[in-house]
């Protein structure tokens, strides 16, 4: 029985490793792990799943893609990506991971790109936008404290 559980665990770990991580960073934030996650869960309104000291959900990030990444033929353009957000907390810190970010078309002219993966070069362009999104999320989470 123990061998069966170990094999199932290895299969689950192996299949979970297929996620494409587009951005990951550790931040400092006052409070215990449970209070950090609770505050973030209040700040994130849609598609959230709270499990212990981690929070998963969906994120939509608008990102300015440079003209170099577009082959120099088009001007820089804002693109919208939707994917998975994972926030894991330890006392005084939390780690944020964006993964499986896919292009979400807003205009009819870009429908052919709908669902395309964000590649590594685009993710590098989007770092500032990921951080801007996280700063606004962190500010909302900090507003849900007990000091009122």
Residue, then its C-alpha position, 0 to 999 in steps of 0.5 A: x500500500x505504501x508503494x502504491x501511494x508513493x507511485x501515485x505521489x510521483x505521478x502527480x508531481x510529474x504531471x504538475x511539473x508541466x506548468x509553464x512558469x512565466x514569472x515568479x518572485x518572493x516579496x516581504x510582507x508583515x504578518x503570519x503566513x495565514x494572515x497574509x493568505x487571508x488578506x490576499x484571498x479577500x483582495x482576489x475576487x474571482x476564481x480563488x481556491x484557498x488551501x492552507x498557506x497558499x492561494x490559487x486563482x486566475x489572473x489577467x495581466x495587461x502587458x506592453x509588448x515592445x516593437x522589438x518582440x513584434x519583429x519591428x514591423x508593428x509599434x509597441x502594443x498592449x496585450x492581455x494575458x490570462x493564466x494561473x496565479x499562485x501565492x504561497x506564504x511563510x511568516x513575513x514573506x510570500x511568493x507569487x507565481x504566474x504560470x500558463x499565461x495565454x493571450x486573450x484577444x480583445x480585437x477581431x484582428x487578433x483572434x488568430x492569436x487567441x490562446x497562444x502561450x506567452x513565451x520567455x521573451x514576452x514574459x521578460x517584457x511583461x515583468x514590469x506589468x506583473x510587478x505593477x499588478x502585484x503591487x496593486x494586489x498587495x496594496x488591496x491585501x494590506x487594506x484588509x488588516x485589523x487596524x480600523 
